[in-house]
Amino acid sequence: MLAVDFAMEDMSRSLRTGSEYDITGDDEISFLDEDDERVEYRLSNGAIQKNTPDYSGWLPLTPDEVVITNLVFSQGSSGLYDQPRVTINVVGHIEADPESEFYLQTSVTQRELNFPL
């Protein structure tokens, strides 16, 4: 489970300091990081993957023995001056033990102020 914790933490940190979130379907998100570089996360072949300009393509964040069956990004805010928020839901299991299914959820609020001062 440590690998899934790492993937969730990586996505959370990047999203928190990012902006201009764009959710494509349910299982893919792209946004600008703090350096205005495009960052993307997606579910592909049972793995959470990440792509940045520094990488030469998509890199898996979860190992082969962890199978991610569902990754959902949803965006929301409750008002005009509220910070954008992304909720991440992950469902998966350990390949050798399908009964080891896990469910994780976290919500991340954009750190950069989203309203005029």
Backbone as a chain_set.jsonl record, in Angstrom:
{"seq": "MLAVDFAMEDMSRSLRTGSEYDITGDDEISFLDEDDERVEYRLSNGAIQKNTPDYSGWLPLTPDEVVITNLVFSQGSSGLYDQPRVTINVVGHIEADPESEFYLQTSVTQRELNFPL", "coords": {"N": [[0.802, -1.201, 0.0], [2.111, 1.141, 0.368], [3.073, 2.156, -2.036], [0.778, 3.105, -3.302], [0.035, 5.078, -1.514], [2.195, 6.8, -1.941], [1.692, 7.579, -4.61], [-0.775, 8.91, -4.315], [0.026, 11.006, -2.62], [1.889, 12.318, -4.261], [0.237, 13.201, -6.377], [-1.506, 14.854, -4.903], [0.191, 16.87, -3.781], [1.207, 18.065, -6.127], [-1.164, 18.973, -7.371], [-2.116, 20.753, -5.433], [-0.336, 22.908, -5.532], [-0.71, 23.671, -8.086], [-2.566, 24.984, -10.967], [-5.334, 25.957, -13.121], [-6.878, 23.563, -13.693], [-7.777, 20.747, -15.644], [-9.978, 18.39, -16.322], [-10.158, 15.437, -18.05], [-12.424, 13.314, -19.24], [-13.109, 10.879, -16.714], [-10.836, 9.811, -15.628], [-8.445, 11.175, -16.052], [-6.317, 13.979, -15.646], [-5.098, 17.256, -16.248], [-2.926, 20.009, -15.684], [-1.429, 23.2, -14.81], [1.697, 23.394, -13.269], [3.498, 24.837, -10.435], [5.55, 26.09, -11.8], [4.481, 26.793, -14.18], [4.424, 24.665, -15.959], [3.087, 21.988, -17.88], [1.401, 19.343, -16.328], [0.361, 15.974, -16.09], [-1.892, 13.409, -15.071], [-3.026, 10.032, -15.147], [-5.096, 7.076, -15.516], [-3.949, 4.045, -16.669], [-3.786, 0.894, -18.106], [-4.146, -0.359, -15.592], [-2.538, 1.101, -13.874], [-1.493, 4.063, -12.132], [-0.385, 6.826, -13.833], [2.085, 9.332, -14.653], [2.859, 12.358, -16.367], [5.18, 14.743, -17.368], [6.883, 17.706, -18.631], [9.557, 17.143, -18.167], [9.805, 14.406, -18.325], [10.168, 11.628, -20.583], [7.738, 10.782, -21.747], [4.929, 8.854, -20.468], [5.104, 7.861, -17.08], [4.851, 5.176, -14.769], [3.346, 5.437, -11.533], [2.573, 3.61, -9.734], [3.39, 0.276, -8.688], [3.713, -2.868, -10.572], [2.448, -4.953, -9.149], [0.318, -3.787, -7.883], [-2.944, -3.18, -8.714], [-4.823, -0.809, -10.191], [-8.152, -0.21, -10.395], [-10.008, 1.763, -10.71], [-9.923, 5.197, -11.179], [-10.798, 8.363, -10.338], [-11.206, 11.718, -11.01], [-12.585, 14.659, -9.777], [-13.899, 17.934, -9.971], [-14.551, 20.899, -8.126], [-16.124, 23.73, -6.547], [-17.585, 25.9, -4.156], [-18.508, 28.459, -4.528], [-18.288, 31.8, -5.962], [-15.872, 33.062, -5.126], [-14.445, 30.992, -4.022], [-11.752, 28.69, -3.596], [-10.544, 26.612, -6.254], [-11.164, 23.103, -6.197], [-10.086, 19.74, -6.148], [-11.144, 16.441, -6.125], [-9.927, 13.232, -5.502], [-10.463, 9.902, -6.245], [-9.616, 6.578, -5.661], [-9.616, 3.197, -6.535], [-8.604, -0.106, -6.029], [-6.566, -3.134, -6.007], [-4.316, -5.611, -4.62], [-2.419, -7.487, -6.842], [-1.903, -10.288, -6.425], [-3.815, -10.896, -4.58], [-6.952, -10.598, -4.957], [-8.979, -10.065, -3.125], [-8.037, -8.099, -1.534], [-8.99, -5.552, -1.858], [-8.952, -1.985, -2.029], [-9.991, 1.328, -1.115], [-9.52, 4.671, -1.691], [-9.629, 8.137, -0.914], [-9.158, 11.59, -1.438], [-9.186, 15.13, -1.028], [-8.151, 18.104, -2.6], [-7.222, 21.451, -2.317], [-6.638, 24.267, -4.296], [-3.722, 26.118, -3.788], [-2.818, 28.641, -4.671], [-4.145, 31.885, -4.714], [-7.41, 32.506, -5.87], [-8.941, 34.702, -6.389], [-9.639, 38.226, -6.698], [-7.722, 40.621, -4.845]], "CA": [[0.0, 0.0, 0.0], [2.981, 2.312, 0.378], [3.172, 2.697, -3.39], [-0.439, 3.864, -3.576], [0.171, 6.281, -0.693], [3.13, 7.676, -2.653], [1.006, 8.13, -5.782], [-1.767, 9.886, -3.835], [0.753, 12.172, -2.106], [2.456, 13.014, -5.414], [-0.842, 13.913, -7.055], [-2.011, 15.898, -4.005], [1.148, 17.983, -3.718], [1.256, 18.745, -7.425], [-2.425, 19.686, -7.582], [-2.234, 21.841, -4.453], [0.453, 24.059, -5.978], [-1.014, 23.896, -9.489], [-3.715, 25.814, -11.33], [-5.93, 25.665, -14.426], [-7.188, 22.133, -13.758], [-8.581, 20.308, -16.787], [-10.276, 16.963, -16.181], [-10.545, 14.835, -19.319], [-13.075, 12.084, -18.81], [-13.026, 10.767, -15.256], [-9.58, 9.224, -15.141], [-7.26, 11.911, -16.487], [-6.317, 15.394, -15.309], [-3.895, 18.015, -16.591], [-2.924, 21.323, -15.046], [-0.137, 23.876, -14.791], [2.325, 23.344, -11.952], [3.941, 26.147, -9.94], [6.473, 26.667, -12.776], [3.707, 26.909, -15.419], [4.671, 23.5, -16.814], [1.923, 21.099, -17.947], [1.518, 18.058, -15.626], [-0.809, 15.137, -16.343], [-2.023, 12.111, -14.4], [-4.089, 9.237, -15.756], [-5.137, 5.638, -15.279], [-3.686, 3.302, -17.898], [-3.358, -0.493, -17.898], [-4.147, -0.701, -14.176], [-1.533, 1.865, -13.13], [-1.558, 5.515, -12.157], [0.775, 7.306, -14.566], [2.332, 10.772, -14.622], [3.617, 12.89, -17.488], [5.597, 16.141, -17.236], [7.852, 18.029, -19.68], [10.864, 16.549, -17.836], [9.786, 12.979, -18.635], [10.075, 11.304, -22.008], [6.529, 9.967, -21.854], [4.207, 8.532, -19.238], [5.796, 6.986, -16.127], [3.931, 4.647, -13.754], [3.596, 5.767, -10.129], [2.24, 2.426, -8.941], [4.096, -0.907, -9.193], [2.916, -3.861, -11.295], [1.652, -5.804, -8.253], [-0.866, -3.032, -7.473], [-3.826, -2.987, -9.861], [-5.806, 0.248, -9.98], [-9.31, -0.507, -11.24], [-10.798, 2.97, -10.929], [-9.331, 6.476, -10.775], [-11.758, 9.397, -10.703], [-10.931, 13.096, -10.619], [-13.744, 15.539, -9.912], [-13.542, 19.299, -9.602], [-15.669, 21.671, -7.624], [-15.975, 24.816, -5.592], [-18.955, 26.189, -3.751], [-18.905, 29.839, -4.737], [-17.505, 32.618, -6.876], [-14.53, 33.353, -4.621], [-13.846, 29.813, -3.405], [-10.627, 28.098, -4.304], [-10.83, 25.365, -6.96], [-10.901, 21.9, -5.407], [-10.119, 18.486, -6.891], [-11.261, 15.231, -5.308], [-9.345, 12.06, -6.163], [-10.923, 8.61, -5.738], [-8.844, 5.463, -6.212], [-10.031, 1.852, -6.144], [-7.669, -1.085, -6.577], [-6.248, -4.303, -5.188], [-3.009, -6.229, -4.845], [-2.645, -8.481, -7.895], [-1.898, -11.653, -5.898], [-4.925, -11.078, -3.649], [-8.061, -9.739, -5.383], [-9.812, -9.713, -1.98], [-7.373, -7.015, -0.799], [-9.447, -4.31, -2.483], [-8.862, -0.775, -1.213], [-10.66, 2.54, -1.583], [-8.882, 5.865, -1.143], [-10.17, 9.403, -1.392], [-8.616, 12.806, -0.852], [-9.546, 16.369, -1.717], [-7.051, 19.06, -2.621], [-7.625, 22.808, -2.655], [-5.568, 25.049, -4.919], [-3.079, 27.039, -2.845], [-2.773, 29.969, -5.275], [-5.412, 32.597, -4.551], [-8.201, 32.486, -7.088], [-9.842, 35.837, -6.396], [-8.929, 39.509, -6.614], [-7.543, 41.161, -3.489]], "C": [[0.848, 1.27, 0.0], [3.068, 2.966, -0.992], [1.951, 3.529, -3.74], [-0.434, 5.15, -2.756], [1.096, 7.29, -1.374], [2.44, 8.357, -3.834], [-0.009, 9.188, -5.37], [-1.078, 11.159, -3.343], [1.342, 12.992, -3.254], [1.381, 13.824, -6.141], [-1.332, 15.083, -6.2], [-1.092, 17.108, -3.954], [1.177, 18.779, -5.014], [-0.005, 19.555, -7.678], [-2.555, 20.891, -6.655], [-1.497, 23.094, -4.924], [0.206, 24.393, -7.452], [-2.2, 24.818, -9.698], [-4.214, 25.376, -12.705], [-6.164, 24.174, -14.632], [-8.084, 21.832, -14.951], [-8.762, 18.801, -16.666], [-10.82, 16.452, -17.501], [-11.142, 13.469, -19.01], [-13.038, 12.053, -17.297], [-11.624, 10.46, -14.777], [-8.32, 9.919, -15.646], [-7.409, 13.394, -16.137], [-5.019, 16.009, -15.8], [-4.043, 19.392, -15.966], [-1.541, 21.929, -15.172], [0.436, 23.784, -13.384], [2.815, 24.737, -11.564], [4.92, 26.85, -10.873], [5.81, 26.869, -14.136], [4.048, 25.837, -16.446], [3.444, 22.59, -16.753], [2.258, 19.763, -17.272], [0.236, 17.29, -15.883], [-0.731, 13.864, -15.513], [-3.157, 11.363, -15.088], [-4.024, 7.803, -15.241], [-4.914, 4.952, -16.613], [-3.159, 1.921, -17.553], [-3.222, -0.837, -16.417], [-3.129, 0.039, -13.336], [-1.847, 3.353, -13.201], [-0.262, 5.99, -12.806], [0.853, 8.825, -14.509], [3.156, 11.167, -15.835], [3.93, 14.362, -17.206], [6.567, 16.438, -18.38], [9.234, 17.42, -19.425], [10.951, 15.078, -18.22], [9.757, 12.793, -20.144], [8.889, 10.366, -22.216], [5.928, 9.701, -20.489], [5.014, 7.565, -18.377], [4.807, 6.48, -15.09], [4.344, 5.088, -12.345], [3.291, 4.587, -9.21], [2.942, 1.204, -9.547], [3.142, -1.912, -9.841], [2.025, -4.694, -10.381], [0.421, -5.091, -7.686], [-1.687, -2.743, -8.731], [-4.861, -1.925, -9.49], [-6.962, -0.015, -10.941], [-10.151, 0.726, -11.532], [-10.049, 4.176, -10.374], [-10.269, 7.559, -11.269], [-11.296, 10.732, -10.137], [-12.234, 13.872, -10.78], [-13.372, 16.903, -9.352], [-14.769, 20.02, -9.094], [-15.211, 22.839, -6.788], [-17.39, 25.247, -5.282], [-19.374, 27.635, -3.976], [-17.933, 30.584, -5.628], [-16.069, 32.818, -6.416], [-13.89, 32.177, -3.896], [-12.696, 29.302, -4.249], [-11.078, 26.843, -5.059], [-10.382, 24.165, -6.12], [-11.0, 20.678, -6.324], [-10.211, 17.34, -5.886], [-10.755, 14.059, -6.141], [-9.884, 10.814, -5.473], [-10.146, 7.51, -6.444], [-9.398, 4.158, -5.644], [-9.045, 0.891, -6.782], [-7.508, -2.273, -5.659], [-4.825, -4.759, -5.487], [-3.222, -7.404, -5.797], [-2.748, -9.907, -7.353], [-3.101, -11.943, -5.003], [-6.086, -10.147, -4.027], [-8.986, -9.321, -4.234], [-9.218, -8.573, -1.16], [-7.8, -5.64, -1.323], [-9.373, -3.134, -1.503], [-9.561, 0.374, -1.917], [-9.976, 3.72, -0.909], [-9.538, 7.1, -1.734], [-9.446, 10.543, -0.693], [-9.102, 13.996, -1.676], [-8.418, 17.368, -1.549], [-7.599, 20.412, -3.046], [-6.422, 23.556, -3.205], [-5.028, 26.07, -3.927], [-3.041, 28.471, -3.37], [-4.132, 30.647, -5.143], [-6.117, 32.742, -5.886], [-9.185, 33.661, -7.15], [-9.056, 37.129, -6.239], [-8.834, 39.979, -5.166], [-7.996, 42.592, -3.411]], "O": [[0.357, 2.349, -0.331], [3.129, 4.191, -1.097], [2.076, 4.556, -4.407], [-0.853, 6.198, -3.246], [0.816, 8.489, -1.383], [2.585, 9.562, -4.035], [-0.098, 10.244, -5.997], [-1.545, 12.264, -3.619], [1.3, 14.222, -3.223], [1.592, 14.989, -6.477], [-1.549, 16.179, -6.715], [-1.549, 18.245, -4.073], [1.172, 20.01, -5.001], [0.067, 20.692, -8.145], [-3.056, 21.938, -7.066], [-1.98, 24.21, -4.737], [0.841, 25.293, -8.0], [-2.765, 25.36, -8.748], [-3.601, 24.538, -13.365], [-5.71, 23.593, -15.618], [-9.03, 22.567, -15.233], [-7.825, 18.031, -16.88], [-11.816, 16.962, -18.014], [-10.433, 12.567, -18.564], [-12.944, 13.103, -16.66], [-11.256, 10.804, -13.654], [-7.246, 9.318, -15.667], [-8.476, 13.984, -16.307], [-3.969, 15.368, -15.775], [-5.155, 19.873, -15.75], [-0.595, 21.261, -15.587], [-0.262, 24.065, -12.41], [2.572, 25.705, -12.284], [5.112, 28.062, -10.768], [6.496, 27.091, -15.134], [3.97, 26.071, -17.652], [2.832, 22.44, -15.696], [3.263, 19.13, -17.596], [-0.85, 17.87, -15.896], [0.348, 13.317, -15.284], [-4.123, 11.968, -15.552], [-3.045, 7.381, -14.624], [-5.611, 5.243, -17.585], [-2.197, 1.788, -16.796], [-2.283, -1.532, -16.028], [-2.875, -0.348, -12.195], [-2.39, 3.843, -14.191], [0.828, 5.606, -12.383], [-0.154, 9.514, -14.342], [4.031, 10.424, -16.28], [3.039, 15.131, -16.847], [7.033, 15.507, -19.038], [9.997, 17.205, -20.366], [12.047, 14.555, -18.42], [9.366, 13.694, -20.886], [9.03, 9.287, -22.792], [6.366, 10.257, -19.481], [5.542, 6.571, -18.877], [4.004, 7.259, -14.576], [5.528, 5.11, -12.009], [3.702, 4.571, -8.05], [3.075, 1.103, -10.766], [1.925, -1.821, -9.682], [0.942, -5.104, -10.798], [-0.43, -5.733, -7.07], [-1.193, -2.142, -9.685], [-5.672, -2.124, -8.585], [-6.772, -0.038, -12.158], [-10.921, 0.739, -12.492], [-9.597, 4.164, -9.229], [-10.516, 7.674, -12.47], [-11.031, 10.858, -8.942], [-12.908, 13.755, -11.803], [-12.623, 17.008, -8.381], [-15.884, 19.79, -9.563], [-14.054, 22.919, -6.376], [-18.303, 24.987, -6.065], [-20.5, 28.001, -3.641], [-16.884, 30.059, -6.002], [-15.145, 32.752, -7.227], [-12.88, 32.357, -3.217], [-12.679, 29.467, -5.469], [-11.909, 26.089, -4.554], [-9.363, 24.212, -5.431], [-11.89, 20.597, -7.17], [-9.449, 17.282, -4.92], [-11.099, 13.909, -7.313], [-9.775, 10.682, -4.254], [-10.029, 7.506, -7.669], [-9.619, 4.03, -4.44], [-8.686, 1.052, -7.949], [-8.217, -2.409, -4.662], [-4.216, -4.347, -6.474], [-4.112, -8.226, -5.578], [-3.614, -10.662, -7.794], [-3.381, -13.102, -4.698], [-6.198, -9.044, -3.492], [-9.702, -8.326, -4.354], [-9.832, -8.126, -0.191], [-7.039, -4.677, -1.232], [-9.686, -3.267, -0.32], [-9.701, 0.392, -3.14], [-9.867, 3.759, 0.316], [-9.947, 7.113, -2.895], [-9.158, 10.468, 0.502], [-9.39, 13.871, -2.866], [-7.807, 17.462, -0.484], [-8.35, 20.51, -4.017], [-5.325, 23.486, -2.65], [-5.795, 26.801, -3.301], [-3.214, 29.415, -2.6], [-5.16, 30.035, -5.433], [-5.498, 33.06, -6.902], [-10.163, 33.605, -7.896], [-7.944, 37.13, -5.712], [-9.745, 39.762, -4.367], [-7.919, 43.207, -2.347]]}, "num_chains": 1, "name": "protein.A"}
